[in-house]
């Protein structure tokens, strides 16, 4: 007997649709949860010259404002771990800014809204340094690494694009550009 394609009853279905299911968020054995909001750098490269969390610390509901000055030690990423996504990613461990949006503070408060509002009150002054933002200007310094994330080859080729494209009955050959994005 196969269950693929057959309707099955979800054991948790009635509890969920009736609002009686317990979720992990609702187990407050150690107290009410707190919420955090990250303050991101507003420059692309440089240093935090001065950071003053005082106004944020005095906001309603704020429990703490963490910066590189009071963040716990986090160690360094271990380069022997092949996947960059499996490595530790230390933040708030120094004044250096490597990219726009890099965390410079974390505001922790009783509610998300309080944390977000207080984050706007963290005063940050920067010492801006020249960055490298134009890919075309950096072409002289480019290279292909031996491997990328998780030890995978830097280049891959599958199939015969040129041959198939040349013999295609319909061709669309267009260049599209999108604005820079970061996450």
Secondary structure, DSSP 8 states (H G I E B T S, - for coil): ---TTS----TTHHHHHTT----GGG--TT-S--EEEEEE-SSSSEEEEEEE-HHHHTSTTEEEEE-TTTS-------TTSS-TTTS----SSSSEE-STT-EEEEEEESSHHHHHHHHTT-EEEEEE------TGGGGGG----S-BGGGB-S----S-HHHHHHT-SS-------------
